[in-house]
Amino acid sequence: MRPRAVGILLNDQAQVLLMLRNKAGRAYATLPGGGIESGETPAEACARELLEEVNLVVAVGEEVLTLDNLDNHEHYFRVSHVSGEMRLGDGPEGIRNSAENSYMPQWVNVSELDAVNLVPEQAREVVRALAQIAG
C-alpha cells in the first residue's frame, strides 16, 4: 500500500477545491493530494502536495478520514487557505498536464460532486458532511 495525503479545502460559497481530471478519455475529479515521502508526516505531505498541485499554502487541520483506496492508504485532512493564488502548480501535475492527461484545479459547488464524479465515493460523503458543519 502506498501512503497518500489529501486536503479538503472549502470556501465560504459552499465550494470545494477539486482537481478535475481527464485521463485516457475518463472524466473525473479528485481532491488535491499525493504520495507521502520518506520522513514526512501525513500532515506535512498534505501541505506540500497542495502547494505543488494548486499553488496554495495551507494550514493542515484535523484528519477527517483514513481509507484504503485502490493500492493507496489515504489520509484526508481538513485544510484552510493561508496564502497563494489558486492555479495548476509547478509540481508533477503541471509538468505532466496534456490533452490526454489533463489536470485542472477548480472550485466546485458541493451540490455538484456527483456531476463531476468526485472519487472515491467516501470523499464525497466527507466533503458534504464538512460543508454542512461549515455552512
The first five atom37 places (N, CA, C, CB, O) and aatype in JSON, in Angstrom:
{
  "aatype": [12, 1, 14, 1, 0, 19, 7, 9, 10, 10, 2, 3, 5, 0, 5, 19, 10, 10, 12, 10, 1, 2, 11, 0, 7, 1, 0, 18, 0, 16, 10, 14, 7, 7, 7, 9, 6, 15, 7, 6, 16, 14, 0, 6, 0, 4, 0, 1, 6, 10, 10, 6, 6, 19, 2, 10, 19, 19, 0, 19, 7, 6, 6, 19, 10, 16, 10, 3, 2, 10, 3, 2, 8, 6, 8, 18, 13, 1, 19, 15, 8, 19, 15, 7, 6, 12, 1, 10, 7, 3, 7, 14, 6, 7, 9, 1, 2, 15, 0, 6, 2, 15, 18, 12, 14, 5, 17, 19, 2, 19, 15, 6, 10, 3, 0, 19, 2, 10, 19, 14, 6, 5, 0, 1, 6, 19, 19, 1, 0, 10, 0, 5, 9, 0, 7],
  "atom_mask": [
    [1, 1, 1, 1, 1],
    [1, 1, 1, 1, 1],
    [1, 1, 1, 1, 1],
    [1, 1, 1, 1, 1],
    [1, 1, 1, 1, 1],
    [1, 1, 1, 1, 1],
    [1, 1, 1, 0, 1],
    [1, 1, 1, 1, 1],
    [1, 1, 1, 1, 1],
    [1, 1, 1, 1, 1],
    [1, 1, 1, 1, 1],
    [1, 1, 1, 1, 1],
    [1, 1, 1, 1, 1],
    [1, 1, 1, 1, 1],
    [1, 1, 1, 1, 1],
    [1, 1, 1, 1, 1],
    [1, 1, 1, 1, 1],
    [1, 1, 1, 1, 1],
    [1, 1, 1, 1, 1],
    [1, 1, 1, 1, 1],
    [1, 1, 1, 1, 1],
    [1, 1, 1, 1, 1],
    [1, 1, 1, 1, 1],
    [1, 1, 1, 1, 1],
    [1, 1, 1, 0, 1],
    [1, 1, 1, 1, 1],
    [1, 1, 1, 1, 1],
    [1, 1, 1, 1, 1],
    [1, 1, 1, 1, 1],
    [1, 1, 1, 1, 1],
    [1, 1, 1, 1, 1],
    [1, 1, 1, 1, 1],
    [1, 1, 1, 0, 1],
    [1, 1, 1, 0, 1],
    [1, 1, 1, 0, 1],
    [1, 1, 1, 1, 1],
    [1, 1, 1, 1, 1],
    [1, 1, 1, 1, 1],
    [1, 1, 1, 0, 1],
    [1, 1, 1, 1, 1],
    [1, 1, 1, 1, 1],
    [1, 1, 1, 1, 1],
    [1, 1, 1, 1, 1],
    [1, 1, 1, 1, 1],
    [1, 1, 1, 1, 1],
    [1, 1, 1, 1, 1],
    [1, 1, 1, 1, 1],
    [1, 1, 1, 1, 1],
    [1, 1, 1, 1, 1],
    [1, 1, 1, 1, 1],
    [1, 1, 1, 1, 1],
    [1, 1, 1, 1, 1],
    [1, 1, 1, 1, 1],
    [1, 1, 1, 1, 1],
    [1, 1, 1, 1, 1],
    [1, 1, 1, 1, 1],
    [1, 1, 1, 1, 1],
    [1, 1, 1, 1, 1],
    [1, 1, 1, 1, 1],
    [1, 1, 1, 1, 1],
    [1, 1, 1, 0, 1],
    [1, 1, 1, 1, 1],
    [1, 1, 1, 1, 1],
    [1, 1, 1, 1, 1],
    [1, 1, 1, 1, 1],
    [1, 1, 1, 1, 1],
    [1, 1, 1, 1, 1],
    [1, 1, 1, 1, 1],
    [1, 1, 1, 1, 1],
    [1, 1, 1, 1, 1],
    [1, 1, 1, 1, 1],
    [1, 1, 1, 1, 1],
    [1, 1, 1, 1, 1],
    [1, 1, 1, 1, 1],
    [1, 1, 1, 1, 1],
    [1, 1, 1, 1, 1],
    [1, 1, 1, 1, 1],
    [1, 1, 1, 1, 1],
    [1, 1, 1, 1, 1],
    [1, 1, 1, 1, 1],
    [1, 1, 1, 1, 1],
    [1, 1, 1, 1, 1],
    [1, 1, 1, 1, 1],
    [1, 1, 1, 0, 1],
    [1, 1, 1, 1, 1],
    [1, 1, 1, 1, 1],
    [1, 1, 1, 1, 1],
    [1, 1, 1, 1, 1],
    [1, 1, 1, 0, 1],
    [1, 1, 1, 1, 1],
    [1, 1, 1, 0, 1],
    [1, 1, 1, 1, 1],
    [1, 1, 1, 1, 1],
    [1, 1, 1, 0, 1],
    [1, 1, 1, 1, 1],
    [1, 1, 1, 1, 1],
    [1, 1, 1, 1, 1],
    [1, 1, 1, 1, 1],
    [1, 1, 1, 1, 1],
    [1, 1, 1, 1, 1],
    [1, 1, 1, 1, 1],
    [1, 1, 1, 1, 1],
    [1, 1, 1, 1, 1],
    [1, 1, 1, 1, 1],
    [1, 1, 1, 1, 1],
    [1, 1, 1, 1, 1],
    [1, 1, 1, 1, 1],
    [1, 1, 1, 1, 1],
    [1, 1, 1, 1, 1],
    [1, 1, 1, 1, 1],
    [1, 1, 1, 1, 1],
    [1, 1, 1, 1, 1],
    [1, 1, 1, 1, 1],
    [1, 1, 1, 1, 1],
    [1, 1, 1, 1, 1],
    [1, 1, 1, 1, 1],
    [1, 1, 1, 1, 1],
    [1, 1, 1, 1, 1],
    [1, 1, 1, 1, 1],
    [1, 1, 1, 1, 1],
    [1, 1, 1, 1, 1],
    [1, 1, 1, 1, 1],
    [1, 1, 1, 1, 1],
    [1, 1, 1, 1, 1],
    [1, 1, 1, 1, 1],
    [1, 1, 1, 1, 1],
    [1, 1, 1, 1, 1],
    [1, 1, 1, 1, 1],
    [1, 1, 1, 1, 1],
    [1, 1, 1, 1, 1],
    [1, 1, 1, 1, 1],
    [1, 1, 1, 1, 1],
    [1, 1, 1, 1, 1],
    [1, 1, 1, 1, 1],
    [1, 1, 1, 0, 1]
  ],
  "atom_positions": [
    [[0.83, -1.19, 0.0], [0.0, 0.0, 0.0], [0.88, 1.25, 0.0], [-0.95, 0.0, 1.21], [1.82, 1.35, 0.79]],
    [[0.57, 2.17, -0.87], [1.3, 3.44, -0.95], [0.57, 4.47, -0.08], [1.4, 3.95, -2.44], [-0.63, 4.68, -0.26]],
    [[1.27, 5.12, 0.85], [0.62, 6.13, 1.69], [0.45, 7.44, 0.93], [1.42, 6.37, 2.97], [1.36, 7.88, 0.22]],
    [[-0.72, 8.05, 1.08], [-1.03, 9.33, 0.43], [-1.66, 10.27, 1.44], [-1.97, 9.12, -0.79], [-2.23, 9.83, 2.44]],
    [[-1.56, 11.56, 1.16], [-2.19, 12.59, 1.98], [-3.02, 13.49, 1.07], [-1.13, 13.43, 2.78], [-2.59, 13.83, -0.03]],
    [[-4.21, 13.85, 1.53], [-5.18, 14.58, 0.71], [-5.74, 15.74, 1.52], [-6.33, 13.64, 0.23], [-5.97, 15.61, 2.73]],
    [[-5.96, 16.88, 0.86], [-6.51, 18.06, 1.53], [-7.92, 18.38, 1.07], [0.0, 0.0, 0.0], [-8.23, 18.3, -0.11]],
    [[-8.77, 18.75, 2.02], [-10.13, 19.18, 1.73], [-10.22, 20.66, 2.08], [-11.2, 18.34, 2.53], [-10.18, 21.03, 3.25]],
    [[-10.33, 21.5, 1.04], [-10.39, 22.94, 1.22], [-11.74, 23.45, 0.75], [-9.24, 23.64, 0.45], [-12.08, 23.34, -0.43]],
    [[-12.5, 24.0, 1.69], [-13.82, 24.56, 1.4], [-13.73, 26.08, 1.47], [-14.9, 24.02, 2.39], [-12.96, 26.62, 2.27]],
    [[-14.51, 26.78, 0.65], [-14.58, 28.23, 0.76], [-15.94, 28.63, 1.33], [-14.35, 28.91, -0.62], [-16.77, 27.77, 1.62]],
    [[-16.16, 29.93, 1.5], [-17.4, 30.38, 2.13], [-18.59, 30.43, 1.17], [-17.19, 31.73, 2.73], [-19.66, 30.89, 1.55]],
    [[-18.4, 29.97, -0.06], [-19.52, 29.86, -1.02], [-19.99, 28.41, -1.19], [-19.11, 30.43, -2.39], [-20.6, 28.08, -2.2]],
    [[-19.71, 27.56, -0.2], [-20.07, 26.14, -0.25], [-19.46, 25.45, -1.46], [-21.6, 25.98, -0.27], [-20.1, 24.65, -2.13]],
    [[-18.18, 25.79, -1.72], [-17.44, 25.15, -2.8], [-16.22, 24.46, -2.22], [-17.02, 26.19, -3.88], [-15.68, 24.86, -1.2]],
    [[-15.8, 23.39, -2.91], [-14.62, 22.64, -2.52], [-13.62, 22.7, -3.67], [-14.97, 21.17, -2.14], [-14.0, 22.71, -4.84]],
    [[-12.35, 22.75, -3.33], [-11.31, 22.78, -4.35], [-11.04, 21.36, -4.82], [-10.02, 23.45, -3.82], [-10.66, 20.5, -4.03]],
    [[-11.24, 21.14, -6.11], [-11.02, 19.82, -6.71], [-10.03, 19.92, -7.86], [-12.35, 19.22, -7.21], [-9.8, 20.99, -8.41]],
    [[-9.46, 18.78, -8.2], [-8.64, 18.66, -9.39], [-9.49, 17.89, -10.41], [-7.24, 17.93, -9.09], [-9.72, 16.69, -10.26]],
    [[-9.95, 18.61, -11.44], [-10.72, 17.95, -12.49], [-9.73, 17.25, -13.4], [-11.6, 18.98, -13.3], [-8.74, 17.83, -13.84]],
    [[-10.02, 15.99, -13.67], [-9.09, 15.16, -14.44], [-9.77, 14.63, -15.69], [-8.57, 14.0, -13.59], [-10.97, 14.36, -15.71]],
    [[-8.98, 14.48, -16.71], [-9.39, 13.75, -17.9], [-8.19, 12.9, -18.26], [-9.83, 14.71, -19.09], [-7.16, 13.41, -18.71]],
    [[-8.34, 11.6, -18.06], [-7.22, 10.68, -18.27], [-7.7, 9.51, -19.1], [-6.63, 10.18, -16.91], [-8.63, 8.8, -18.72]],
    [[-7.08, 9.32, -20.23], [-7.43, 8.22, -21.14], [-8.93, 8.24, -21.47], [-7.05, 6.87, -20.52], [-9.57, 7.2, -21.54]],
    [[-9.47, 9.45, -21.67], [-10.87, 9.58, -22.04], [-11.85, 9.5, -20.88], [0.0, 0.0, 0.0], [-13.06, 9.59, -21.1]],
    [[-11.38, 9.33, -19.66], [-12.25, 9.23, -18.48], [-12.22, 10.55, -17.73], [-11.8, 8.06, -17.55], [-11.16, 11.02, -17.33]],
    [[-13.39, 11.15, -17.53], [-13.51, 12.41, -16.8], [-13.92, 12.12, -15.35], [-14.54, 13.36, -17.48], [-14.87, 11.38, -15.1]],
    [[-13.19, 12.71, -14.42], [-13.5, 12.55, -13.0], [-12.81, 13.67, -12.23], [-13.05, 11.14, -12.47], [-12.09, 14.47, -12.81]],
    [[-13.04, 13.71, -10.93], [-12.42, 14.73, -10.08], [-11.83, 14.05, -8.86], [-13.46, 15.81, -9.65], [-12.31, 13.01, -8.4]],
    [[-10.76, 14.66, -8.34], [-10.14, 14.19, -7.1], [-9.91, 15.41, -6.2], [-8.8, 13.43, -7.39], [-9.95, 16.55, -6.65]],
    [[-9.68, 15.14, -4.96], [-9.21, 16.17, -4.04], [-7.71, 16.27, -4.2], [-9.62, 15.86, -2.55], [-7.06, 15.25, -4.45]],
    [[-7.12, 17.45, -4.07], [-5.67, 17.56, -4.23], [-4.92, 16.78, -3.16], [-5.25, 19.03, -4.2], [-5.29, 16.8, -1.99]],
    [[-3.88, 16.11, -3.58], [-3.07, 15.32, -2.66], [-2.13, 14.42, -3.42], [0.0, 0.0, 0.0], [-2.14, 14.38, -4.65]],
    [[-1.32, 13.68, -2.67], [-0.38, 12.78, -3.32], [0.41, 11.98, -2.31], [0.0, 0.0, 0.0], [0.08, 11.93, -1.13]],
    [[1.46, 11.37, -2.81], [2.26, 10.45, -2.01], [2.99, 11.1, -0.86], [0.0, 0.0, 0.0], [3.43, 12.25, -0.95]],
    [[3.11, 10.35, 0.22], [3.86, 10.78, 1.39], [5.31, 10.34, 1.18], [3.26, 10.17, 2.73], [5.58, 9.16, 0.97]],
    [[6.23, 11.29, 1.24], [7.64, 10.99, 1.02], [8.29, 10.51, 2.31], [8.37, 12.22, 0.49], [7.79, 10.75, 3.4]],
    [[9.41, 9.82, 2.16], [10.16, 9.3, 3.3], [10.49, 10.43, 4.27], [11.45, 8.6, 2.83], [11.0, 11.48, 3.87]],
    [[10.2, 10.21, 5.56], [10.49, 11.2, 6.59], [9.4, 12.23, 6.8], [0.0, 0.0, 0.0], [9.49, 13.03, 7.73]],
    [[8.36, 12.22, 5.97], [7.26, 13.18, 6.1], [6.12, 12.58, 6.92], [6.73, 13.6, 4.71], [5.87, 11.37, 6.87]],
    [[5.45, 13.43, 7.67], [4.21, 13.01, 8.3], [3.1, 13.17, 7.25], [3.91, 13.84, 9.6], [3.28, 13.9, 6.28]],
    [[1.97, 12.51, 7.44], [0.85, 12.73, 6.51], [0.45, 14.21, 6.42], [-0.35, 11.9, 6.94], [0.13, 14.69, 5.33]],
    [[0.45, 14.93, 7.53], [0.07, 16.34, 7.51], [1.08, 17.17, 6.72], [-0.06, 16.88, 8.94], [0.68, 18.05, 5.96]],
    [[2.36, 16.9, 6.88], [3.39, 17.61, 6.12], [3.24, 17.34, 4.63], [4.79, 17.21, 6.59], [3.37, 18.25, 3.81]],
    [[2.96, 16.1, 4.27], [2.76, 15.74, 2.87], [1.54, 16.45, 2.29], [2.61, 14.22, 2.71], [1.56, 16.89, 1.14]],
    [[0.5, 16.56, 3.08], [-0.71, 17.24, 2.63], [-0.4, 18.69, 2.26], [-1.8, 17.18, 3.73], [-0.79, 19.16, 1.19]],
    [[0.3, 19.39, 3.13], [0.65, 20.79, 2.87], [1.53, 20.9, 1.63], [1.37, 21.42, 4.1], [1.31, 21.77, 0.79]],
    [[2.53, 20.03, 1.5], [3.43, 20.07, 0.34], [2.66, 19.8, -0.95], [4.55, 19.04, 0.5], [2.86, 20.49, -1.95]],
    [[1.79, 18.8, -0.92], [1.04, 18.43, -2.12], [0.12, 19.55, -2.59], [0.23, 17.17, -1.87], [-0.02, 19.78, -3.79]],
    [[-0.53, 20.27, -1.66], [-1.39, 21.37, -2.09], [-0.57, 22.49, -2.71], [-2.2, 21.91, -0.9], [-1.03, 23.13, -3.67]],
    [[0.61, 22.74, -2.19], [1.46, 23.75, -2.81], [1.88, 23.31, -4.21], [2.69, 24.03, -1.92], [1.84, 24.1, -5.15]],
    [[2.29, 22.05, -4.35], [2.73, 21.54, -5.64], [1.61, 21.49, -6.67], [3.33, 20.16, -5.48], [1.8, 21.84, -7.83]],
    [[0.43, 21.05, -6.23], [-0.67, 20.82, -7.17], [-1.47, 22.07, -7.51], [-1.59, 19.79, -6.62], [-1.84, 22.28, -8.66]],
    [[-1.75, 22.91, -6.5], [-2.67, 24.03, -6.73], [-2.11, 25.38, -6.27], [-3.98, 23.77, -6.03], [-2.85, 26.36, -6.16]],
    [[-0.79, 25.43, -5.99], [-0.11, 26.69, -5.7], [-0.61, 27.38, -4.42], [-0.27, 27.62, -6.86], [-0.52, 28.6, -4.33]],
    [[-1.13, 26.63, -3.46], [-1.65, 27.23, -2.24], [-0.88, 26.77, -1.02], [-3.13, 26.9, -2.09], [-0.58, 25.59, -0.86]],
    [[-0.57, 27.73, -0.15], [-0.05, 27.41, 1.18], [-1.26, 27.23, 2.07], [0.93, 28.53, 1.73], [-2.12, 28.1, 2.14]],
    [[-1.32, 26.09, 2.76], [-2.47, 25.79, 3.62], [-2.0, 25.45, 5.03], [-3.29, 24.63, 3.03], [-0.87, 25.02, 5.25]],
    [[-2.91, 25.66, 5.97], [-2.74, 25.17, 7.33], [-3.51, 23.85, 7.4], [-3.26, 26.21, 8.41], [-4.69, 23.79, 7.06]],
    [[-2.83, 22.82, 7.84], [-3.46, 21.5, 7.9], [-4.13, 21.33, 9.25], [-2.41, 20.37, 7.65], [-3.51, 21.5, 10.3]],
    [[-5.41, 20.99, 9.2], [-6.2, 20.79, 10.4], [-6.36, 19.32, 10.73], [0.0, 0.0, 0.0], [-5.45, 18.51, 10.55]],
    [[-7.54, 19.0, 11.22], [-7.79, 17.64, 11.69], [-7.86, 16.63, 10.55], [-9.07, 17.6, 12.48], [-8.27, 16.95, 9.43]],
    [[-7.44, 15.4, 10.86], [-7.61, 14.3, 9.92], [-9.06, 13.85, 10.03], [-6.59, 13.11, 10.21], [-9.53, 13.53, 11.12]],
    [[-9.78, 13.81, 8.9], [-11.21, 13.54, 8.92], [-11.58, 12.19, 8.31], [-11.93, 14.62, 8.19], [-12.72, 11.75, 8.42]],
    [[-10.61, 11.54, 7.66], [-10.89, 10.24, 7.02], [-9.58, 9.54, 6.74], [-11.71, 10.42, 5.71], [-8.6, 10.16, 6.32]],
    [[-9.56, 8.25, 6.98], [-8.46, 7.39, 6.56], [-9.1, 6.21, 5.86], [-7.54, 6.94, 7.77], [-10.02, 5.59, 6.38]],
    [[-8.59, 5.9, 4.66], [-9.18, 4.76, 3.95], [-8.17, 4.12, 3.02], [-10.4, 5.19, 3.16], [-7.19, 4.75, 2.61]],
    [[-8.42, 2.87, 2.7], [-7.65, 2.15, 1.69], [-8.42, 2.24, 0.4], [-7.38, 0.66, 2.1], [-9.57, 1.79, 0.31]],
    [[-7.78, 2.81, -0.62], [-8.42, 3.07, -1.91], [-7.46, 2.61, -3.0], [-8.79, 4.59, -2.07], [-6.35, 3.12, -3.13]],
    [[-7.91, 1.64, -3.79], [-7.06, 1.02, -4.81], [-5.82, 0.49, -4.11], [-6.69, 2.05, -5.95], [-5.95, -0.33, -3.2]],
    [[-4.64, 0.91, -4.48], [-3.42, 0.44, -3.8], [-2.85, 1.49, -2.87], [-2.37, 0.04, -4.83], [-1.65, 1.48, -2.57]],
    [[-3.69, 2.41, -2.4], [-3.24, 3.52, -1.56], [-3.87, 3.46, -0.18], [-3.56, 4.85, -2.23], [-5.02, 3.06, -0.02]],
    [[-3.09, 3.88, 0.83], [-3.61, 4.11, 2.18], [-3.66, 5.63, 2.32], [-2.71, 3.41, 3.31], [-2.62, 6.28, 2.44]],
    [[-4.87, 6.19, 2.32], [-5.06, 7.63, 2.2], [-5.48, 8.29, 3.51], [-6.08, 7.92, 1.13], [-6.32, 7.78, 4.24]],
    [[-4.85, 9.46, 3.77], [-5.16, 10.29, 4.94], [-5.78, 11.59, 4.41], [-3.86, 10.57, 5.82], [-5.14, 12.32, 3.65]],
    [[-7.0, 11.88, 4.82], [-7.71, 13.09, 4.38], [-7.74, 14.09, 5.52], [-9.15, 12.76, 3.91], [-8.14, 13.78, 6.65]],
    [[-7.31, 15.33, 5.21], [-7.25, 16.39, 6.2], [-8.1, 17.57, 5.78], [-5.8, 16.84, 6.42], [-8.21, 17.9, 4.6]],
    [[-8.71, 18.19, 6.77], [-9.36, 19.49, 6.55], [-8.24, 20.52, 6.52], [-10.45, 19.82, 7.67], [-7.38, 20.51, 7.41]],
    [[-8.23, 21.4, 5.52], [-7.19, 22.41, 5.42], [-7.83, 23.78, 5.26], [-6.24, 22.11, 4.24], [-8.98, 23.9, 4.85]],
    [[-7.06, 24.82, 5.6], [-7.52, 26.19, 5.4], [-6.46, 26.96, 4.62], [-7.83, 26.89, 6.76], [-5.26, 26.72, 4.75]],
    [[-6.93, 27.89, 3.81], [-6.06, 28.68, 2.94], [-5.26, 29.68, 3.77], [-6.88, 29.42, 1.86], [-5.82, 30.39, 4.6]],
    [[-3.95, 29.74, 3.53], [-3.09, 30.71, 4.19], [-2.65, 31.77, 3.19], [-1.85, 30.01, 4.81], [-2.8, 32.97, 3.44]],
    [[-2.13, 31.34, 2.05], [-1.68, 32.29, 1.03], [-1.58, 31.59, -0.32], [-0.32, 32.92, 1.42], [-1.65, 30.36, -0.43]],
    [[-1.4, 32.4, -1.35], [-1.25, 31.88, -2.7], [-2.51, 32.07, -3.51], [0.0, 0.0, 0.0], [-3.61, 32.19, -2.97]],
    [[-2.33, 32.1, -4.82], [-3.45, 32.22, -5.75], [-3.63, 30.87, -6.43], [-3.22, 33.35, -6.81], [-2.69, 30.32, -6.99]],
    [[-4.84, 30.35, -6.37], [-5.11, 29.02, -6.89], [-4.88, 28.96, -8.41], [-6.54, 28.6, -6.56], [-5.43, 29.75, -9.17]],
    [[-4.06, 27.99, -8.8], [-3.79, 27.68, -10.2], [-3.12, 26.32, -10.23], [-2.89, 28.78, -10.89], [-2.74, 25.79, -9.18]],
    [[-2.97, 25.74, -11.41], [-2.22, 24.49, -11.51], [-0.79, 24.78, -11.08], [-2.26, 23.9, -12.97], [-0.15, 25.7, -11.6]],
    [[-0.3, 24.01, -10.13], [1.01, 24.26, -9.56], [2.14, 23.83, -10.47], [0.0, 0.0, 0.0], [1.93, 23.38, -11.6]],
    [[3.35, 23.98, -9.95], [4.55, 23.68, -10.71], [5.09, 22.28, -10.43], [5.61, 24.7, -10.4], [6.19, 21.94, -10.87]],
    [[4.34, 21.46, -9.71], [4.76, 20.11, -9.4], [4.53, 19.16, -10.56], [0.0, 0.0, 0.0], [4.33, 19.6, -11.7]],
    [[4.55, 17.86, -10.29], [4.42, 16.86, -11.35], [3.16, 17.01, -12.2], [4.45, 15.49, -10.75], [3.19, 16.74, -13.4]],
    [[2.05, 17.42, -11.58], [0.81, 17.57, -12.34], [0.95, 18.65, -13.42], [-0.36, 17.91, -11.41], [0.5, 18.47, -14.55]],
    [[1.58, 19.76, -13.07], [1.8, 20.82, -14.04], [2.71, 20.39, -15.17], [0.0, 0.0, 0.0], [2.51, 20.78, -16.32]],
    [[3.7, 19.58, -14.83], [4.65, 19.09, -15.83], [3.99, 18.07, -16.75], [5.89, 18.48, -15.15], [4.21, 18.09, -17.96]],
    [[3.17, 17.17, -16.19], [2.54, 16.1, -16.98], [1.27, 16.54, -17.69], [2.23, 14.93, -16.09], [0.74, 15.78, -18.5]],
    [[0.76, 17.72, -17.41], [-0.51, 18.16, -17.97], [-0.48, 18.13, -19.5], [-0.85, 19.58, -17.47], [0.4, 18.72, -20.12]],
    [[-1.46, 17.44, -20.09], [-1.56, 17.34, -21.55], [-3.02, 17.1, -21.92], [-0.65, 16.2, -22.11], [-3.86, 16.9, -21.04]],
    [[-3.31, 17.11, -23.2], [-4.69, 16.86, -23.64], [-5.15, 15.46, -23.25], [-4.81, 17.06, -25.16], [-6.33, 15.26, -22.97]],
    [[-4.24, 14.5, -23.24], [-4.61, 13.11, -22.92], [-4.62, 12.83, -21.42], [-3.65, 12.15, -23.6], [-5.17, 11.82, -20.98]],
    [[-4.01, 13.71, -20.64], [-3.9, 13.51, -19.2], [-3.93, 14.89, -18.54], [-2.59, 12.72, -18.82], [-2.9, 15.42, -18.13]],
    [[-5.14, 15.46, -18.46], [-5.25, 16.85, -18.01], [-5.57, 16.97, -16.53], [-6.3, 17.56, -18.82], [-6.24, 16.13, -15.94]],
    [[-5.07, 18.06, -15.97], [-5.28, 18.44, -14.57], [-5.79, 19.87, -14.57], [-3.95, 18.29, -13.71], [-5.13, 20.76, -15.12]],
    [[-6.96, 20.1, -13.97], [-7.49, 21.45, -13.91], [-8.07, 21.72, -12.52], [-8.57, 21.66, -15.01], [-9.16, 21.24, -12.21]],
    [[-7.36, 22.49, -11.69], [-7.92, 22.81, -10.38], [-9.1, 23.76, -10.54], [-6.85, 23.43, -9.46], [-9.07, 24.7, -11.34]],
    [[-10.15, 23.49, -9.77], [-11.35, 24.32, -9.9], [-12.17, 24.25, -8.63], [-12.2, 23.88, -11.12], [-12.24, 23.21, -7.97]],
    [[-12.8, 25.38, -8.28], [-13.77, 25.41, -7.19], [-15.08, 24.83, -7.73], [-13.98, 26.87, -6.62], [-15.56, 25.25, -8.78]],
    [[-15.64, 23.87, -7.01], [-16.87, 23.21, -7.45], [-17.87, 23.27, -6.3], [-16.6, 21.72, -7.88], [-17.53, 23.03, -5.14]],
    [[-19.12, 23.61, -6.63], [-20.17, 23.61, -5.62], [-20.31, 22.22, -5.01], [-21.53, 24.08, -6.22], [-20.31, 21.21, -5.73]],
    [[-20.43, 22.17, -3.71], [-20.57, 20.87, -3.03], [-21.79, 20.12, -3.57], [-20.69, 21.07, -1.5], [-21.79, 18.89, -3.59]],
    [[-22.82, 20.84, -3.99], [-24.01, 20.2, -4.54], [-23.75, 19.51, -5.88], [-25.11, 21.22, -4.71], [-24.61, 18.76, -6.36]],
    [[-22.59, 19.74, -6.5], [-22.29, 19.17, -7.82], [-21.24, 18.05, -7.78], [-21.81, 20.26, -8.73], [-20.67, 17.71, -8.81]],
    [[-20.99, 17.48, -6.62], [-19.96, 16.45, -6.5], [-20.25, 15.22, -7.36], [-19.81, 16.03, -5.06], [-19.34, 14.63, -7.94]],
    [[-21.52, 14.84, -7.45], [-21.87, 13.68, -8.3], [-21.65, 14.01, -9.77], [-23.33, 13.25, -8.06], [-21.19, 13.16, -10.53]],
    [[-21.98, 15.23, -10.17], [-21.88, 15.63, -11.58], [-20.44, 15.62, -12.07], [-22.49, 17.01, -11.79], [-20.18, 15.34, -13.24]],
    [[-19.48, 15.94, -11.18], [-18.08, 15.94, -11.6], [-17.39, 14.61, -11.29], [-17.33, 17.08, -10.92], [-16.19, 14.46, -11.52]],
    [[-18.15, 13.65, -10.76], [-17.64, 12.31, -10.48], [-16.42, 12.35, -9.54], [-17.27, 11.6, -11.78], [-15.35, 11.84, -9.87]],
    [[-16.62, 12.99, -8.37], [-15.55, 13.01, -7.37], [-15.33, 11.59, -6.87], [-15.89, 13.97, -6.18], [-16.26, 10.92, -6.42]],
    [[-14.08, 11.14, -6.95], [-13.72, 9.81, -6.48], [-12.65, 9.93, -5.39], [-13.22, 8.91, -7.65], [-11.84, 10.85, -5.42]],
    [[-12.66, 9.0, -4.44], [-13.61, 7.92, -4.23], [-14.92, 8.42, -3.59], [-12.98, 6.85, -3.36], [-15.0, 9.54, -3.1]],
    [[-15.91, 7.57, -3.62], [-17.24, 7.92, -3.09], [-17.17, 8.38, -1.63], [-18.18, 6.72, -3.21], [-17.9, 9.29, -1.24]],
    [[-16.29, 7.76, -0.83], [-16.18, 8.15, 0.58], [-15.77, 9.61, 0.72], [-15.16, 7.24, 1.3], [-16.15, 10.27, 1.68]],
    [[-15.0, 10.11, -0.23], [-14.59, 11.51, -0.19], [-15.79, 12.43, -0.38], [-13.53, 11.79, -1.27], [-15.87, 13.48, 0.26]],
    [[-16.72, 12.05, -1.24], [-17.94, 12.86, -1.43], [-18.68, 13.01, -0.12], [-18.86, 12.23, -2.5], [-19.11, 14.11, 0.25]],
    [[-18.83, 11.89, 0.58], [-19.58, 11.9, 1.84], [-18.92, 12.82, 2.87], [-19.7, 10.48, 2.4], [-19.6, 13.57, 3.56]],
    [[-17.6, 12.76, 2.97], [-16.89, 13.58, 3.95], [-16.98, 15.06, 3.57], [-15.41, 13.15, 4.05], [-17.21, 15.9, 4.44]],
    [[-16.8, 15.38, 2.29], [-16.9, 16.77, 1.85], [-18.29, 17.32, 2.17], [-16.6, 16.89, 0.33], [-18.41, 18.43, 2.68]],
    [[-19.32, 16.56, 1.87], [-20.69, 17.01, 2.16], [-20.88, 17.25, 3.67], [-21.73, 15.96, 1.66], [-21.47, 18.25, 4.07]],
    [[-20.37, 16.35, 4.48], [-20.52, 16.5, 5.93], [-19.76, 17.73, 6.43], [-20.01, 15.24, 6.65], [-20.28, 18.48, 7.27]],
    [[-18.54, 17.96, 5.93], [-17.78, 19.14, 6.36], [-18.45, 20.42, 5.89], [-16.35, 19.07, 5.82], [-18.44, 21.42, 6.62]],
    [[-19.02, 20.41, 4.71], [-19.72, 21.61, 4.21], [-20.95, 21.92, 5.06], [-20.14, 21.41, 2.74], [-21.25, 23.1, 5.29]],
    [[-21.65, 20.91, 5.53], [-22.82, 21.13, 6.38], [-22.4, 21.73, 7.71], [-23.59, 19.81, 6.61], [-23.07, 22.62, 8.23]],
    [[-21.3, 21.25, 8.27], [-20.79, 21.77, 9.53], [-20.4, 23.24, 9.37], [-19.59, 20.93, 10.03], [-20.68, 24.08, 10.23]],
    [[-19.72, 23.54, 8.24], [-19.24, 24.9, 7.99], [-20.38, 25.85, 7.63], [-18.19, 24.89, 6.89], [-20.31, 27.05, 7.9]],
    [[-21.42, 25.29, 7.0], [-22.48, 26.12, 6.46], [-23.47, 26.59, 7.44], [0.0, 0.0, 0.0], [-24.41, 27.31, 7.08]]
  ]
}
